[in-house]
């Protein structure tokens, strides 16, 4: 078995759910577990988050996988349905699609279903991705309410574009516009993603939809999970598989991207881009060896990367390595990689074994 593993801390996951509840005590929690639970394993996450009031997924296939595994909470299809052929299965399983465009509405009106289904109406309050335009929200709600295939219009939802930036007033504008154009419509409201849940209390409404914060990651620009008492759920770990004693002028790795400035010790870690670690990070990215930071040197290769052990002269093969997670925030590695934590968590490759803690 390769040394590279992801450790999934289920106790941390439950702790983060409790933090979401504490931040929005008057709201119900629709936990976003799409994209394989943000890379953490969708079924594993759903079972650990059994106290969530419902789950949000991207598509019918994800929802069916949850139902077949015995998950009984309400499941919302955040992108609705992709064709009329999905509607019967959605109705049969009592999934709740978000209806966000005229084509979906027409297909729903024309379908012949064995039973009606509950729906959310999705409104575009300014992100301009999914949702009916604000001016069409009232008409869309009325058509859904009149549709024989709709058992209930649960309410109206929207998505915030800039909530991660607490200095951007556009979020307040979106919230105000959403309330203005859905005023008077019955049902519940859902506005807040993780960033809004923590940073914009006016967005909380009846349902909040935490995603990235459940996995211990700050949803705010430049933030760290620990600033919000969030605990990292995923730790990507490996070990040293070799220690090289090199001379000044020796080049390390493909292309000789790092040249030893002096006689020094370099460690080889059994992890690379074939495991999901970002290939394009530069020299100096921190890695933990035996709990202490050392800088990455040379190019990341498919199965290995190399680190400067001058600060860890006693290191030897078999010593534990953390690439991100406990003790090394994934937010920090994402910044070095020029990306976001979401991508790093979701791109861990299937060959990396997962180990659960805190069951």
C-alpha positions as CSV (number, residue, x, y, z in Angstrom):
1,X,0.0,0.0,0.0
2,X,1.3,3.5,-0.9
3,X,2.0,5.8,2.0
4,X,-0.2,8.5,0.5
5,X,-3.6,8.7,2.3
6,X,-6.4,11.1,3.1
7,X,-7.5,11.1,6.7
8,X,-11.2,12.1,7.0
9,X,-12.0,13.4,10.5
10,X,-15.7,12.7,11.0
11,X,-15.7,14.4,14.4
12,X,-14.4,17.6,12.8
13,X,-17.2,17.3,10.2
14,X,-19.9,17.1,12.9
15,X,-18.2,20.0,14.8
16,X,-18.4,22.2,11.8
17,X,-22.0,21.4,11.3
18,X,-22.6,22.5,14.9
19,X,-20.7,25.7,14.1
20,X,-23.0,26.4,11.2
21,X,-26.0,25.9,13.5
22,X,-24.6,28.3,16.1
23,X,-24.0,30.9,13.4
24,X,-27.5,30.7,12.1
25,X,-29.6,29.4,15.0
26,X,-32.9,30.3,13.5
27,X,-32.3,28.5,10.2
28,X,-32.4,24.9,9.0
29,X,-29.3,23.4,7.4
30,X,-29.2,22.2,3.8
31,X,-25.7,20.7,3.8
32,X,-24.0,20.9,0.4
33,X,-22.4,17.5,-0.3
34,X,-22.2,17.6,-4.1
35,X,-19.0,16.7,-6.0
36,X,-18.5,13.6,-3.9
37,X,-18.8,15.6,-0.7
38,X,-16.3,18.1,-1.9
39,X,-13.8,15.3,-2.3
40,X,-14.4,13.8,1.1
41,X,-16.8,10.9,0.0
42,X,-20.5,11.8,-0.4
43,X,-21.9,8.8,1.5
44,X,-19.4,9.1,4.3
45,X,-20.2,12.8,4.7
46,X,-24.0,12.2,4.6
47,X,-23.8,9.5,7.3
48,X,-21.6,11.8,9.5
49,X,-24.0,14.7,9.0
50,X,-27.2,12.8,9.9
51,X,-28.2,15.8,12.0
52,X,-28.5,18.0,8.9
53,X,-32.0,19.0,7.9
54,X,-31.4,18.2,4.3
55,X,-28.7,17.7,1.6
56,X,-27.9,19.6,-1.5
57,X,-26.5,17.8,-4.6
58,X,-25.9,18.8,-8.2
59,X,-27.7,16.1,-10.1
60,X,-30.1,13.1,-10.0
61,X,-27.3,10.5,-10.0
62,X,-25.9,11.9,-6.8
63,X,-29.4,12.0,-5.2
64,X,-30.2,8.4,-6.1
65,X,-26.9,7.2,-4.7
66,X,-27.8,8.8,-1.4
67,X,-31.3,7.3,-1.4
68,X,-30.1,3.8,-2.3
69,X,-27.7,4.1,0.7
70,X,-30.6,4.7,3.0
71,X,-30.3,8.5,3.4
72,X,-33.8,9.7,4.2
73,X,-33.4,13.5,4.6
74,X,-34.8,15.9,2.0
75,X,-32.5,16.1,-1.0
76,X,-32.5,19.2,-3.1
77,X,-31.2,19.1,-6.7
78,X,-29.5,22.4,-6.9
79,X,-29.3,22.5,-10.7
80,X,-32.8,21.1,-11.0
81,X,-33.2,18.4,-13.8
82,X,-31.4,18.2,-17.1
83,X,-34.2,16.7,-19.1
84,X,-37.9,15.6,-18.8
85,X,-36.8,12.0,-18.7
86,X,-35.5,12.6,-15.1
87,X,-38.8,13.9,-13.8
88,X,-40.5,10.5,-12.9
89,X,-37.5,9.3,-10.9
90,X,-37.4,12.7,-9.1
91,X,-41.1,12.4,-8.3
92,X,-40.8,8.8,-7.2
93,X,-38.0,9.6,-4.8
94,X,-39.5,12.9,-3.6
95,X,-36.4,14.8,-4.5
96,X,-36.8,18.5,-4.6
97,X,-35.5,20.2,-7.8
98,X,-34.6,23.8,-8.0
99,X,-36.5,25.1,-11.1
100,X,-34.4,27.9,-12.6
101,X,-35.4,28.4,-16.2
102,X,-38.4,28.5,-18.5
103,X,-37.5,25.3,-20.3
104,X,-37.6,23.4,-17.0
105,X,-40.9,25.0,-16.1
106,X,-42.5,24.0,-19.5
107,X,-41.2,20.4,-19.2
108,X,-42.7,20.2,-15.7
109,X,-46.0,21.5,-16.9
110,X,-46.2,19.0,-19.8
111,X,-45.0,15.9,-18.0
112,X,-47.2,13.0,-17.1
113,X,-46.0,11.9,-13.6
114,X,-47.2,9.2,-11.2
115,X,-47.2,11.8,-8.4
116,X,-46.5,15.5,-8.0
117,X,-43.2,16.7,-6.6
118,X,-42.1,19.6,-4.4
119,X,-39.9,22.2,-6.0
120,X,-37.9,25.3,-5.1
121,X,-38.0,28.4,-7.3
122,X,-34.5,29.7,-8.1
123,X,-34.2,33.4,-8.7
124,X,-31.3,35.2,-10.2
125,X,-30.6,38.1,-7.9
126,X,-27.4,39.2,-9.6
127,X,-25.0,36.3,-10.0
128,X,-26.3,35.7,-13.6
129,X,-25.7,32.0,-13.6
130,X,-28.9,30.1,-12.8
131,X,-32.3,31.4,-11.9
132,X,-35.3,33.3,-13.3
133,X,-34.7,37.0,-13.7
134,X,-36.0,39.1,-10.8
135,X,-38.8,40.6,-12.9
136,X,-40.1,37.1,-13.8
137,X,-40.0,35.6,-10.2
138,X,-43.7,36.3,-9.4
139,X,-45.0,34.9,-12.7
140,X,-42.7,31.8,-12.4
141,X,-44.0,31.1,-8.9
142,X,-47.6,31.4,-10.0
143,X,-47.1,28.9,-12.8
144,X,-45.4,26.5,-10.5
145,X,-48.2,26.9,-8.0
146,X,-50.8,26.2,-10.7
147,X,-48.9,23.2,-12.1
148,X,-50.6,19.8,-11.5
149,X,-47.2,18.1,-11.3
150,X,-46.1,20.4,-8.4
151,X,-47.1,19.2,-4.9
152,X,-45.6,22.3,-3.2
153,X,-43.5,25.3,-4.0
154,X,-41.3,25.0,-1.0
155,X,-40.1,28.6,-1.5
156,X,-37.6,30.8,-3.3
157,X,-33.8,30.5,-3.3
158,X,-31.0,32.5,-4.8
159,X,-27.2,32.4,-4.8
160,X,-24.7,35.1,-3.8
161,X,-21.8,36.0,-6.1
162,X,-19.5,38.0,-3.8
163,X,-20.3,37.0,-0.2
164,X,-16.7,35.9,0.4
165,X,-15.7,39.6,0.3
166,X,-17.1,41.4,3.4
167,X,-16.2,44.7,1.9
168,X,-18.3,44.3,-1.2
169,X,-21.7,45.9,-0.9
170,X,-23.1,43.9,-3.9
171,X,-24.1,41.1,-1.5
172,X,-26.4,43.5,0.4
173,X,-27.8,44.6,-2.9
174,X,-28.5,41.1,-3.9
175,X,-30.2,40.3,-0.6
176,X,-32.4,43.4,-0.9
177,X,-33.3,42.7,-4.5
178,X,-34.2,39.1,-3.8
179,X,-36.6,40.1,-1.0
180,X,-38.1,42.9,-3.0
181,X,-39.0,40.8,-6.0
182,X,-40.2,37.7,-4.0
183,X,-42.2,39.8,-1.5
184,X,-45.6,38.4,-0.9
185,X,-44.9,35.0,-2.3
186,X,-45.6,32.2,0.2
187,X,-43.1,29.7,1.3
188,X,-39.6,29.7,2.7
189,X,-36.4,31.4,1.6
190,X,-32.8,30.2,1.1
191,X,-30.0,32.6,0.4
192,X,-26.9,32.0,2.4
193,X,-23.9,29.9,1.3
194,X,-21.0,29.3,3.8
195,X,-19.6,32.8,3.3
196,X,-23.0,34.5,3.8
197,X,-23.8,32.3,6.8
198,X,-20.7,33.5,8.6
199,X,-20.5,37.1,7.3
200,X,-23.9,38.3,6.3
201,X,-26.5,37.6,9.0
202,X,-29.3,39.3,7.0
203,X,-29.1,36.4,4.5
204,X,-29.9,33.6,6.9
205,X,-33.7,33.2,6.3
206,X,-35.4,29.8,6.9
207,X,-32.7,27.7,5.2
208,X,-28.9,28.1,4.9
209,X,-26.8,26.1,2.5
210,X,-23.3,25.6,4.0
211,X,-20.7,23.9,1.9
212,X,-17.0,24.5,2.2
213,X,-17.2,25.5,5.9
214,X,-18.5,22.0,6.7
215,X,-15.1,20.7,5.6
216,X,-13.2,23.1,7.9
217,X,-12.3,25.7,5.3
218,X,-12.8,29.4,5.6
219,X,-15.3,30.7,2.9
220,X,-14.0,34.2,3.3
221,X,-11.2,35.8,1.2
222,X,-7.9,35.3,2.9
223,X,-9.4,33.5,5.8
224,X,-8.5,30.4,7.7
225,X,-10.9,27.9,9.1
226,X,-9.5,28.2,12.6
227,X,-10.6,31.9,12.7
228,X,-14.2,30.6,12.7
229,X,-13.5,27.7,15.0
230,X,-13.7,25.3,12.0
231,X,-11.7,22.1,12.1
232,X,-10.1,20.6,9.0
233,X,-11.8,17.4,7.9
234,X,-9.3,16.2,5.3
235,X,-5.6,15.7,5.9
236,X,-3.5,14.6,2.9
237,X,-0.6,12.8,4.3
238,X,2.3,10.6,3.2
239,X,5.8,9.8,4.4
240,X,9.5,10.2,3.4
241,X,10.6,7.3,1.3
242,X,14.2,8.5,0.8
243,X,16.7,11.0,2.3
244,X,19.4,12.2,-0.1
245,X,22.7,13.8,1.0
246,X,23.5,16.2,-1.9
247,X,26.4,18.5,-2.7
248,X,26.4,22.1,-3.6
249,X,25.4,22.5,-7.2
250,X,23.5,19.3,-7.4
251,X,20.2,19.7,-9.3
252,X,17.0,18.1,-8.0
253,X,14.2,16.6,-10.0
254,X,12.9,17.1,-13.6
255,X,14.5,20.0,-15.4
256,X,16.9,20.7,-12.5
257,X,14.4,23.3,-11.3
258,X,16.2,23.5,-7.9
259,X,20.0,23.6,-7.5
260,X,21.4,23.0,-4.1
261,X,23.0,26.2,-2.8
262,X,25.2,24.2,-0.4
263,X,25.7,20.7,0.8
264,X,22.3,19.7,2.1
265,X,19.8,17.0,2.8
266,X,16.8,16.5,0.6
267,X,13.8,14.3,1.4
268,X,11.7,12.4,-1.1
269,X,7.9,12.3,-0.3
270,X,5.6,9.6,-1.8
271,X,3.0,12.1,-3.2
272,X,2.6,14.0,-6.4
273,X,0.2,15.3,-9.0
274,X,-1.0,11.7,-9.6
275,X,-2.4,11.9,-6.1
276,X,-3.9,15.4,-6.6
277,X,-1.2,17.6,-5.3
278,X,-0.8,20.7,-7.5
279,X,2.1,20.2,-10.0
280,X,2.7,23.9,-10.7
281,X,3.5,25.1,-7.1
282,X,6.9,26.9,-6.8
283,X,9.8,26.2,-4.5
284,X,9.2,27.1,-0.9
285,X,5.6,25.8,-0.5
286,X,5.4,24.5,3.1
287,X,5.2,20.8,3.9
288,X,5.1,19.3,7.4
289,X,7.7,16.6,8.2
290,X,7.2,15.2,11.7
291,X,5.0,18.2,12.4
292,X,7.6,20.8,11.4
293,X,7.5,23.0,8.3
294,X,10.0,22.4,5.6
295,X,10.0,24.0,2.1
296,X,9.2,22.1,-1.1
297,X,12.1,22.2,-3.6
298,X,12.1,21.1,-7.3
299,X,9.2,20.2,-9.5
300,X,6.3,18.1,-8.3
301,X,6.3,14.9,-10.3
302,X,3.5,12.3,-10.7
303,X,4.3,10.2,-7.7
304,X,6.9,12.1,-5.7
305,X,7.9,15.5,-4.5
306,X,11.1,16.7,-2.8
307,X,11.6,18.8,0.3
308,X,14.5,20.7,1.9
309,X,15.5,19.0,5.1
310,X,18.2,21.4,6.3
311,X,15.8,22.3,9.1
312,X,15.1,18.7,9.9
313,X,18.6,17.1,10.1
314,X,17.4,14.0,11.9
315,X,14.7,13.2,9.4
316,X,14.8,9.7,7.9
317,X,12.7,7.4,5.7
318,X,9.3,6.6,7.2
319,X,8.8,9.9,8.9
320,X,5.3,11.3,8.5
321,X,4.5,14.1,6.1
322,X,1.4,16.3,5.9
323,X,0.7,18.0,2.6
324,X,-2.4,19.9,3.9
325,X,-4.9,19.5,6.6
326,X,-4.2,19.1,10.3
327,X,-1.5,21.7,11.1
328,X,-1.2,23.0,7.6
329,X,-4.3,24.8,6.2
330,X,-5.4,23.8,2.8
331,X,-6.2,27.5,2.2
332,X,-2.5,28.2,2.4
333,X,-1.5,25.6,-0.1
334,X,-4.3,26.8,-2.4
335,X,-2.9,30.3,-2.3
336,X,0.6,29.0,-3.3
337,X,-1.1,27.1,-6.1
338,X,-3.0,30.1,-7.4
339,X,-6.3,28.3,-6.9
340,X,-9.0,27.8,-4.2
341,X,-9.3,25.1,-1.5
342,X,-12.4,23.7,-3.2
343,X,-10.3,22.6,-6.2
344,X,-7.6,20.9,-4.1
345,X,-10.1,19.0,-2.0
346,X,-12.1,17.8,-5.0
347,X,-9.1,16.8,-7.1
348,X,-7.6,14.1,-4.8
349,X,-7.3,11.1,-7.0
350,X,-9.1,7.8,-6.5
351,X,-5.9,5.9,-6.0
352,X,-5.4,7.7,-2.6
353,X,-6.8,5.5,0.1
354,X,-9.2,7.2,2.6
355,X,-8.9,6.5,6.3
356,X,-11.7,7.6,8.7
357,X,-11.1,9.1,12.2
358,X,-13.6,10.2,14.8
359,X,-16.4,7.8,13.7
